[in-house]
């Protein structure tokens, strides 16, 4: 199980995003990652946290300390390196997710046979985040692509996409992997577990429903 966080704010989101991500540390022991959109481009940092804590890895990272922006994603991952930055035909997005795709190897072979290049393979395994991004890219638009992806996979995955229009929060169609929305004044956060924002002053608004797609922007 992984923990994912999406935060959009009127001000720089990095500090709150950092702590909200750290509060998910009990959900994954392999990788920790953060992506931030500064209004022009998306920046990301990923660290291996199998032998060191998420907090110490990022406290020591000068590049991360220099990152800034009003919208970002955070993830504590139990297996995949994430978030990934993917240039889809709908635009550039940072993507992170939590869940498991049972037929991932079959889908990967089908994509490869169709000419798709998968670059995030390791130890004979594919990166599920890259896989869902490639499936989404086959849609007529982003929402159509998300629905197409859900129809192709066996299993369950909830995920977040960060682009110039905001943060898309997508809960898996079976409702197995939770996502909850919370607010603090004009700031909005969507997370895997409510423990991520209790100490940051956010208040729970609601849990997303199975298959629900929510777009968070600075204005609503």
Steps between C-alpha positions, in 0.01 A plus 500: 500500500622849416386838628432791262446872560389787278507858628406827334539833677496875449856507634804275472387146583837331559511500881146367549549249219820377662339437838183349354716258304710414804182420697439218248837338569342191659350405161820443304865416552655515152474847346393850596429764239376857457403696187424873498362723224638856508263641238736425211640151549471195724797404713540172686728324746497129588707332770552141606374478859562130556800576724428857610194699604309714253554811713878464520534428126318820403644721775844429354395568139605847387304471173181425692556791737512734199174370350191719530149523358132513590405143402669171565484125546663283764524123524635232730535192281522132586638393159498746208725801451259794493375760430579485131486794260335390177447705184160378383324627189276704735796673664773435755399340831658372817329176601498291817273220615413238760366152428585193298435393139469121478542478121786752473738267313235409242419867440870584475551237229200630306633857517846392389354308205314818403827691494485667843836541672500430875802660664439431872549121503715335769553145627269370223217715639325799346425825678125512556498880487659505155256229395187695596642815336550315170144364516356845579686637200285285271182693585337775293557735793631463854170387654430258216852365548443445871181309429678297232777415746251379763339273241835343412642419839417219739552613856468834668693827492431855616723775366574871468600702194660843531487727195471867415122488548526364854496161673276216386415263787371164376370229730502138380169378358449240775565740789769278650769769523371808687546865412375776729464872430573761769521879501664782698374841399572505124747210509390154387660163566410147393671209674490127560455534878362777720802479733695690235335836563367502857806684632499743208162660576299347215142383560342202330248581227416153365631172365498458123261238366604194297608606151461871579722753324553832679692800360654729760599854399600812691143628469296189573 
